[in-house]
Amino acid sequence: MLEPEAAPPVRKRRRVEDAKVGPKQPWAPVEVLIDLCLKEGTPDQSLTYLLKKVKQRRGLLQLCCQKLKIFAMPMHNIKKILKMVQLESVQDLEVNCMWKLATLGRFAPHLGQMGSLRRLLLSHIHMTPQELYLDSISFLEGRLDQVLRCLKMPLETLSITNCLISESDLMHLSQCPSISQLKDLGLNGVNLTSMSSRPLQVLIERASATLQDLDLDECGIMDSQFSALLPALSCCSQLTTFSFCGNPISMAVLESLLHHTVGLSKLSHVLYPAPLESYEDVRGTLHLGCLAQLHTWMKQMLQESGRPGMVWFSANPCPHCGDWTFYDPEPILCPCYMPV
């Protein structure tokens, strides 16, 4: 009699009660710190491998670089590599390339992402600019001569706005070979109160044959300084526009300016500050009646001088809100002066 085969033992499975599997935690990115030197020639095998891994890991591997040097290398290769670098980590950048200004412009977006940059060296950049704008540069004081040294051709436009410069900077500027053919000169917001007027006087004299637009707004120029500039201003035969708002000038100096410039046949617009005598108090409240008398007198003087078409109008910041108030010849007031 055949006996039935014994059934195979049943494996018991443990059941985990109430087990909860949480969401899979994302992996934190791994930062790799490296100093890069990009140059033409045989590619660095270790860098090639590292860039490949960065591309494969898609954000899990981040390439950080504190020191970056770029030598002769095609721009498209540079862009390809920098796309995989955390540019905000770059603190020291050296560019030694025979670039023209247009090529540097293509690189500028990458430079703008380097928020931690502490040292920048640009070498062998070929540029012959005719317009130079320096706006709100905090480190310009004592170094303007280094900027001017790079200029190889005459400038047509020079604008230095809201920058702190020294008297020696202004002296270097007045002696720079590239400013003798300036058409547009602006020193808006550059404080000249404590400086000698001589460097600025020389600067205006050297550019007097070509200068067309002159902006000395908010320079803190005092009466004595401004008086010293008048002979140089009277030589600017091509001057069409002159603005010097925001300077503490007296009525006597303003009158002297009119006499010195009324003979400039091309000068058509002068934007000047209300003289000190026009203020009612130290807070900067203007006496509108005094300003009206000033404009009437000025209009009469221009008529008698044969220059009725020359436009002189004043502009002053409102002491309450800071907006500019214009007078040409009647006041165009900001809302602070309007009755409620």
MOQUI-V300675 format. One record per backbone hydrogen bond with DSSP energy under -1.0 kcal/mol. NH is the residue of the N-H (numbers start at 1). CO is the residue of the C=O. Records with the same first field share a line. If there is no record, write none. Layout:
# MOQUI-V300675
NH = CO + CO
This chain:
# MOQUI-V300675
30 = 60
32 = 62
34 = 64
36 = 67
38 = 69
40 = 72
48 = 44
49 = 45
50 = 46
51 = 47
52 = 48
53 = 49
54 = 50
55 = 51
56 = 52
57 = 53
60 = 57
62 = 30
64 = 32
68 = 92
69 = 36
70 = 94
71 = 38
78 = 74
79 = 75
80 = 76
81 = 77
82 = 78
83 = 79
84 = 81
85 = 82
86 = 63
87 = 85
89 = 86
90 = 87
91 = 66
92 = 66
93 = 119
94 = 68
95 = 121
96 = 70
97 = 123
99 = 97
104 = 100
105 = 101
106 = 102
107 = 103
108 = 104
110 = 107
111 = 107
112 = 108
113 = 110
114 = 111
115 = 113
117 = 114
118 = 91
119 = 91
121 = 93
123 = 95
126 = 99
132 = 157
134 = 159
136 = 161
143 = 140
147 = 143
148 = 144
149 = 145
150 = 147
151 = 148
155 = 178
156 = 130
157 = 130
158 = 184
159 = 132
160 = 186
161 = 134
162 = 188
170 = 166
171 = 167
172 = 168
173 = 169
174 = 170
175 = 171
179 = 176
182 = 179
183 = 156
184 = 156
185 = 213
186 = 158
187 = 215
189 = 217
190 = 187
192 = 219
195 = 192
201 = 197
202 = 198
203 = 199
204 = 200
205 = 201
206 = 202
207 = 203
210 = 207
211 = 207
212 = 183
213 = 183
214 = 241
215 = 185
216 = 243
218 = 245
226 = 222
227 = 223
228 = 224
233 = 229
234 = 230
235 = 232
236 = 233
237 = 235
239 = 236
240 = 212
241 = 212
242 = 269
243 = 214
244 = 271
249 = 247
254 = 250
255 = 251
256 = 252
257 = 253
258 = 254
259 = 255
260 = 256
261 = 257
262 = 258
264 = 261
265 = 263
267 = 264
268 = 240
269 = 240
270 = 311
271 = 242
272 = 313
276 = 249
278 = 275
279 = 276
280 = 285
284 = 281
287 = 278
291 = 287
292 = 288
293 = 289
294 = 290
295 = 291
296 = 292
297 = 293
298 = 294
299 = 295
300 = 296
301 = 297
302 = 298
303 = 299
304 = 300
305 = 301
306 = 303
307 = 302
310 = 307
311 = 268
313 = 270
314 = 327
315 = 272
316 = 325
318 = 323
322 = 318
325 = 316
326 = 332
327 = 314
328 = 330
332 = 326
337 = 334
338 = 335
